[in-house]
Amino acid sequence: MTAVAVPFPDVRLPHGSAVARAVRDSLSVAGRNLTIYRRVPQLLVFSTIQPVIFVLMFRYVFGGVIGAALTVPYVDFLMPGIFVQTVVFGAIATAVGLATDVQSGLLERFRSLPMARSAVLAGRTLADLTRNVFVAMLMLGVGLAVGFRIHNGVLLLVGGMLLVLVFGYALSWVFATLGLLTGDPETAQAAAVPVLTPLVFASSAFIPVRTMPGWLQAFAKHQPVSITASAVRALVLGGPTASYVWQCLAWCAGIITVFAPLAVRRYRHSV
């Protein structure tokens, strides 16, 4: 394995501390994962094309019909959902990346090195969080270009974007587990689609829940993608905010609490 420069600041912690070693190892693994985007920038470029297409398609193709049922411009309703949708679909990269590492035998090499066992998963999820920061900022720029406007000030917009990133980080643990379970990148990608499709499209990301059939509304209203989109929308556009924000944070905490231990357990059995 060739050495690569780690694009993270050096963390000065006590040299003998187990926590210090775990942090340094996690940053090294995250740096290795991010280096792939520098060497193959097409991966990052093509991962941003799909959300841009979603913005243009919903803004200009479906916006006229859907916007008639809203009291705000459709683009302002749409963009919070796009932010959430972007990190949800981006979580597939976690599954594919870890499945590739399992298939190539890289995880076995990591296990033979004197490094913290937690570093492989922590580094992967940290790298994906860093990628999400870039992609979320890009989508914000695209949204502003097509007419998205901030109603509640920049600070609340920043708060909404942070919620999106926390939600994306939580989902990365779900798909880390999926990637380790499948152990094959093609299978991991195929398995992720049935999980993501109902979460994204049976949600309030693109359309109001009240326009859905009654039997679907109960699921769509309370599932995590809708809750996160509604929380970001409330922060950006105004309206009841605290309930959605707390529900979003509860979902994120619950997802991490369940899937982080599952991913760690599966990692121990996969190498």
N, C-alpha and C positions, 0 to 999 in steps of 0.2 A: 504494500500500500504506500503510495507516494505521499509525502508530507504536503500539506496545503496551509496557506495562511488563513488564520481564523479572523473573520471580519467582526470580532467582538472585542470590546475593551478588556484588558487584563484585570481580573478581579483579585484584589489584594486581601487574602484571608490567611489566617494562621496556617503555616505550611503543613503541620501535622494533622490538621482538622479533617475528619471524614467529610464534613459538609463542604469544606474548601475543595477537597479532591473531587467530590461529586459535581460541584459547580463548574470547576475547570474542565472536567471531562465532558460535561453536558455542553459547554460552550464549544469545545473542540468538535464534538459530533455535529452540533448545529452548524458550525463553520464548514465542515465537510459537506453537509447537505446543501448549504447555500452556494457553495462553490460550483455545484452542478449548474445552477442558473447562470453563473458567470461564464462557464465554459460552453454551455449550450443555451444561449439566450432565447432560442426559439421556444423552449419550454415555457418560459415566462410570457413571451409574446402571445403564443397560442392559448395560454390559460386565461388571458384577458380578452380575447376576441369574443368568446361566447357571451360574457356579461354585457359587452358593448352591443352585440347584436340584440340581446334581450331588451336593452334600453331603447334602441332605435325602433325595434319591432313594436313593443308595447306603447311607446310614446306616439308613434306616427301611424301605426296600422290599427291598433285596438283602442287607442286613447279616446277617439271620438265617441265610440259606443259606451265604453266603461265610464268615461268621465261624465256622461249625462246623469249618472246616479250619484254623483258626489257634490259636495258643497265647496270643495277646494279644487284648484287646477289638478288635473290627473297626474301631471309630471311630479307635483309635490307629494301626492299620495304614493306614486310609484317608486321613487328613488329610495326611501327607507327599506322597502321590500327588496329592491335590487341589491342594496348593501348586504342584507341578510342572505339573499340567494347566492351572492358571489362567494361568501365564506362557506356556505353549505356545500356547494359544488366543489369548491376548492379543497374541502376535506378529503375528497377522493384521493388527492395526491399523497396523503398520509398512508392510506391503505396500500396504494400501488407502490410507494417507495419502500415500505417495510416488507411487503411481499417480495419485491425485487431483491432486497437484502437477504431474505430467507432463502430464496431460490439460488442466489449466487454463492451462498456460504459465507457472506460477509459477517453475519451475526456470530457464527462460530469463531471467526477470527477475532472479533471484538471480545468474545468471552475468554479467549486465550490471553488477552492483554491485561496488564495490571491496571484496570480502570474500574470505576464504580459501575455496578450492574444497572443502576438507574439511569446512567448517562445516555444509553442508546435511545430509550423512549423519550426521556426529557429533552434530549438534543433534537430529535425529530419533531416533536411538537413545538419546540421553541423556534426551529427553522420555519415551520409552517405558519406560526404566528407572525414572524418577521415578514414572510411573503404576503400574508394577509394585510399587513399595514400598508405595504406598497400598493396592492391591488385595490384596497378600499379607498386610498387617496386618489388613485387613478379614476375610479368610478365616480368619486365626488366631482372631479374635474369634468368628466363626461356629462354628468347630470347638470352641472352649472352651464355647460355649453348648450344643452338642449332646453334650458328654461327653468331648471330647478332653482327655487329660491328659499333662503333661510328665513323663517318667520320669528323664531324665538331667540335669536342671537347666537354668536359663535360658540360661547361656552357650553350651551346646551347641545349644540351640534357636536362638539367634541365629546360630550358625555354620551351622546347616542352612538358615535363611532366607537368609543371604548366598549360599550355594551356589545356591539357587533363583534369586536375582536375577542372579547371574553367568550361569547357564544361560539365563535369559530374555534377557539382553543379547546373548549369543552368537547365539541364534536370531533376534534382531531383524536381524542382518546377513544371515541367510539370506533373510528375507522382504523386506528392503530390496532385495536383488538381484531377487527375484521381482516386486516392485512396479515396479521400473524396467524389467524385461523386458516386462511386460504393458502398462504405460502406461494401463491402464483399471481403475478401482476394482472394477467388477463382475467383470471377468475375473480380477483379482488375488485376490479373495475366493474365486471358484470354483476357481482353481488351487491355493489354499492347502489346501482341504479334503482332497483326495486325499493330500497330503503329511502332514498332521497326524493324520488319522484312524488309520492303522495305527500311527503312533508312539505315540499316546496309548492306544488300546484294545488293541493287541497289546504290552502292557507290564505291569510289576508295579505300575502306579499304583493299580489297583483290586482286583486279585486276585493271589494267589501264582502265580508262573510255573509251578510244579510241577503245577498243575491244568490246564494247557493241553496240547493234543496234542503228542506228542514232536517232530514236524517243525517246530512253531512255537516250541518252547522255546529253541532255539539263537538265533534272531533276537531273541525277547523278552528273553532274559537279558542280551544284550550291547549292545542298542541304547541310545542316550543317555538317553531318558526313563526307562527302567528303572534305568539306572545312577544317575541323579540321584535318583530316588525312593528307591532302596535306600540311597544315601548319607545322605539326609535322615532316613530311617527309622532307620538305625543310630545317627545322632547323637542322635535324640530318644528312641528306645526302648532303645538299647544293642545290643551285639553287635559283630562285626568291622566296624571303621569305616574304617581307613586305606586299605585297598584300594579301596573304593567311592569315597572322597573323591578319591583321586589319579586314578582312572579318570574321574570326573566332570570334574575340572579339565583332564585331558588332552583329553577330548571338547570342552570349551569352548574351549580354546586351539586345537585343530585346526579347529573350526568357524570361529572368527574369522580364523585364518590363511588359510583357503581363501576364505571368502565376503566378508571385508572388501575385499581387493583386487579381487574380481570386481564388488562393488557400486560401488567407485570407478571401475573401468574402464567399467562400464555407464553410470554417471552422466556420465562425460566424453563418451560417444557419444550420450546421450539428449537433450542440450541443445546 
